[in-house]
Amino acid sequence: MKTPKKILLTTDFSDCSREAFDAAKSLAEKFDAEILLLYVDDDRLPPLVGEFPTQGDQLAEIVLSHRRRASAELVKLAGALAGTVKVKEQMLCGTPHREIVRCAEEEGVDLIVMATHGRGFLAHALLGSTVERVLRHAPCPVLSVRAHAAAA
């Protein structure tokens, strides 16, 4: 693996992603690399949402409010990195694993750093793993940081 100069750090703002944040920060400091901090807002709607016409405006307001909060949190996280490494934040909407891979390709990143939540077998079987899907399709190495049991 070549020395990373551009690191894509994904976040979902969970406690688990904090450990990936720390790992990416350490790597960026060590290799004088830039961090691209990415949050993907999963735009897939759960079943039955949108089935009732009166929900349309309410749903749109909930989505907009969530995206505003996510954007503010992303800026806050980027600010925590800004003193020690060069950082750029980005928020995308779509299917997380697809958007992460697409962003990595378009931005020419050298390394993707992601947290893995370490869910149980049943949750993994039903939901799949974003990290696993990114690993299969990523154009560069992926560092999967497993959260400690206390955070998971």
Buried (B, 14 or more C-beta within 10 A) or exposed (E): EEEBBBBBBBBBBEEBBBBBBEBBBEBBEEBEBBBBBBBBBEEEEEEEEEEEEEEEEEBEEEBEEEBEEBBEBBEEBBEEBBEEBEBBBBBBEBBBBBBBBBBBEEBEBBBBBBBBBBEEEEEEEEEEBBBEBBBEBBEBBBBBBBBEEEBB
